[in-house]
């Protein structure tokens, strides 16, 4: 299977990066408690500020979790150490999508609702994985096929799995996110030669998005306006950059000098993700109003956190992230705007540069951030 954005093991192993120069702090930082084990990963966030992900138990099993109002709760049914589960996304009603595996058995996409777990099927193979869920409960994800390939899917009537892609004899595909209108994004093999493209799939029709010059791209998040955040390799396929697709165009949104990946988008198009800097360390970023910023420049440095990974952003500007402290201790985090404002009526306006050098309109910029992606 082609390269995908699976950064947790990398991020946990990387020491904290030096903090960037700081203006006035814009985000507060709250740690999300784990489940007693050594590691975790936050994946999704809804507009209520409820975060989901997975955490290791003391018995070294993964449990899907939901975190709200300072409390982290395992969604795993039965014995926490009898099998594994993970949560990937959450919708506005609090329904969670992810995966669950039985002891020594297959892994299946799963929906967690009010203490109940609905296990989904496959596309004919052994395993499936849930990636995203929308307001009506449609699920997207990845499944093995009977022929041994892996393909993206979206759920249809009665929970049936509808295969998405590939094209022209291609091998694989994935479905990462779905918006409330049922539009899906992910990646699809277009020719069987290892050329993968980001796409938007809706009502049985697939639109292939342009790349930033390379032969591999992936859509990772989609909002209700049909804007897509993801990443694409540049010409030569040596470096990947985060992109924002809007108004029919794929835009390179910047980076730190190395590979950059966008993983979250909200209603008005603010994007979060992570990238490798010239220091060979990961940094989380925020792209909003035409400005690409290191998230570490938007928090109080005296807190001691270095934000490595940003996975989702909601309409209030809250960000599901992961960071490490100078002593090497890492945690899932919820970043919240300090001003707690309302959505900006003109989210596409580009702030004046002087505002940032003065460190005053950093707060005005963050007024641009009240949105959410419909996914993962």
N, C-alpha and C positions, 0 to 999 in steps of 0.2 A: 504494500500500500504506500502511496506517495507520502512525502513529508507533510505532517500536520502540526498544528499548534498544540503541542503537549509539553508545556514548559515547567510543570511543577517540579520535577526532579532536578532540572537544571537550576531553577531559582532557589530551591532549598540549599543547594550546594554552593551557591555564590555568596561571597562575603559582601557586607554592606558597601555600597558605593559612596564616595564623598558627596556631600550635599551641595547643590548648586547655590549660587548667590540668591538671597531671599529678599523679596519685598514683604509687605505686610501679609501675614498669614490669611488665607482665604478659606481653608478647610480645617475643620476639627478632625481628629483621628480617634476612633473607638475600636478597641480590640474585640474580635469575635472569639468567644471562648471555644476551646476544642472539646474533645470527648475523652480526654485523659491519655491519648496516645502522643506520638512524637511529631505528627505532621497533619496537614489539612490543606484543602483548596476550596476557596469560595468561587462559585461559577456564575450565579445569577442573582438578580435583584428586581423587585417590583416597586411600584410607586409608593407603597406603604413603608418602604425601607426594610422589607423582609428579605433577608439574604439566604441563599441555599448553596450547598456544596457537599463536600464529604470530608470526614475526619477519621483518623485512625483511632481505634480503641486500644486500651492497654494490652489486649490480646492480639494486637497487630492485624485486625480486620478493619476494612473500611465501612463506615456507616454514613448513609445520606443524612444530612442535617438541615434544619431550618433554624434561622436565628432572627429573633424579633425582640425588641424592647430589652436588650441586654441579656436575653436568655437563649441558649442554644439547646435544641431538642433533637434527639436522634429520631429519624423516620423509619429506622430499620425495624422490621417486624420480628418478634420473638427474641431469641438469644442474640445479643450483640456480637458474639464471637462464633456464631454458627455458620455464617456466610458473609457475603460482602454486598454493599449497595453504594450507589453514588447518586447525587442530585445534580442536574445540569441546568435547569431553568425553572422559573415560577411565573404564573400569570397573575392577573390582578385579583382573582378570587382566591388565591393561595394554593391552587393546585400545582403540584410539583412533578416534573418529569425527570427521569434519569434511568437507572438500570439496577438490576438485582440479580444475584447469582445464588444458586443453592449450593450446599456443600458438595464439592467435587462435581458439580453439574454445570450446565451452560449458563451464559449471561443473557438476560433478556431485558429489552426496554420495558420500563415500568412507569406507571402513573400513581403518585401518592396523594390520597385525598382523605382528610379527616380520619386518619388512622388506618385507612384501608389501602391495599396495594393491588392495582390491576396490572397483571403481567401481559405484555403484548407478545405477538408471535414473531415470525421471521419471514423472509422472502424465500423460504425453502431450505435454508442452511441451519447451522447450529445456534449462532449467537445473533443478538440484536442489541442496539444501544440507543437510548433516547437522548436527543440533543436539545430540542426546543418545544415550546407549547404556546398556543395563542389563547385569546379570550374564550373561544368556543370549545377549547379542549383538544383541538387538532394537534397531533404530535408529529414531529419530524425526527429522523435519526438515520442510523446506519445499520445494515443487516447483511449477514452472510447469505449467499444464494446457494442453491443446490449444486451449481457448477463450480463452486469454490471461490467466486468473486465476492466483493463487497460493494453494495449499492445503497444509495440514499433512498429513503422512503418518506411518504406522508400518509397519515391515516385517513381512510375514507369511511364509508358507511359501515356501521357495526364494528368499528375498530380494525377493519381490514387494512393491510399494508399495500400501498400503491408504489411501485418502483419508479424512481426518477433517473433517467439516463441509463447508460451513457449514450454517445452518439457515434454513428459511422463505424461500428465495430470496435468501439472503445471498451476498456476493461472495467473501470471502476467509477464510482461517484459517491458523494456524501451529501446529506442535507443537514445544515447546521442551525437554521433559524426559520421561523415562520411568523408573518405578521397577522393582524386580526382579519385581514381580507383573504387570508389563505395563500399569499405569495410567499414562496420559499426561496432561500438562497443556500449555496454550498459550493461544491466543485464537481466538475464532470469531465471525464476523459472524452475528447472530441474525435479521436482518430486511431486509438490503439498504439500510438507512438510515444506515449508519455507526455503528451501535451494536454494539460488540464486547464480548464477555464472556470471562472466564477460565472454564475448564472442567476437568473430570476425565473422561477417556474410558477405558472399560474393557470388554472383551468385547463391543464393538459398541454399548455404551450410553454416552450422554453426559449428564453432570450439569453444569448451568450454575450457576456460583457467583454469589452476590450481589456487588454492587459496594459501594463506599463512598459511593454517592449519585450518581455520574456515569454517563456512558454508554459508557465505555471502561475495560476492565480486561484484564489479561494475567497468566496463570500462568506463572511462569518456572522454578520448580524444585519437585520433588515427592520426598518421602522414602518409605521403605517402609511407614510408618504411614499414608500417604495425606495427610499435611500438605502444604499448598501455600504457597509464597512467591511473591509477585508484586507488582503495583501496580495501583491503580485511581484514576481521577479522582474527585474529590469532587463534590458537587452544583454545577452550573454549569460543569463541565468546564474549569475554569481552573487547578486545582492537582491534581497526582497525589501519592498517598501509598503507601508500601509497606504490604503487608498480609500477614498470616499466616492461612491457613485451617486450622482445626482444630475437631474436634467439631461440625461442621456450621455453624460461624460464621466469617465473615470479619472479622478484627480489624485495625483501624488501629494499626500498631505505632509510630507517631511519626515525627518528622522534625526537620530543622534550621531549618524556616521556609519552605522552598520545595519544589519537587518532590523526591520520594524514591522510589527504585526498589529492590526486593529482588531479588537475583539468585541467591542460594544458600541452601540449607538442609541440615542434617545430620540424623542419625537421630532425635535427641531434640528437634528443632525449633528449634535456634539458627539465626538468620537473619543473612546479611550482604548488603550492598548499598551504595548510594551515594545522596547527595542534595545538593541545592543549599541552602547556608546563607544566612542573612541578609546575609552578606558577598559574596553572588553568586559564591561559589567552591564547588567540589565537595568533599565530605567523605565518606570511607567510614565505614560504621557496622556495629556488631554489636548484635543484639537477642537477649538470652538471659535466661531466668528472669524475664521481665516487665520487663526493664530495657533501654532503648535508649541506646547509648553511641557517641560518636565514637571510632573506632579510634585516633585520634591521642592520646587520653588514656590509652591502654593500652600505649604504647611509650615508650622512653627518648628525650626530646627532644634529648639531646646527640648522637644519631645523625644528626640533620639531615634526617630524612625527614618528609614530609607524605603521608599515605596518602589518595589520591584515590578509588580504586576498589577494592572488594572483590567478587570474582566467585564464589567458592566457599569452602566450609568442610567439612572432613572430620570424622570421628568423634573424632579426637584433638584437635580444636580448631584445627588448622592452617588458615590462610586464604591463598588465592591472591589476591593484591592487586597494585595498581600504585600507585607513589608517585613523588614528585619531591623533589629536594633544593633547598636554597636557591639554588644556582647554576643552577637550571633543568634540571639533568640528571634524566631520568626513567628508571625501570626497572620491569620486572615483579619481584614480590617474593613470598617465602614467609614468612609470619608463623607462628611456632611458640610454643606456650605454654612459658614458662620453667620451670614446675614439672614439665612432662611427666607429669602425673598420669593416672589411669585414669578411665573414664567415671563420672560422678556418678550414684548410684542414684536420685536425686530431682531430675531436670533441670528440673521445673516449679516448684520451690520458689523463692519470691521472696526474695532476700537482704535482710537488715536494712539500712536506709539508713545507719545509723551506720558500718557496715563500710566504706562507700565514702568517707565523710568522713575516716575514720581512715586510709584508704589501706592497710589491712592485709588485709581480706577481699576486696579486689579479686582476690587469688589464689584465694580460695574461690569467687568468682563464676566465674572462668575454669574451675573444676572442672566447671562446667555445660556446657562447650563441646566435649565429645568426641563428635562426630557427623559425618554426611556426607549430602549430598543424592544422590539417584540420578539424576543427569543431568550435564548440559551443562558 
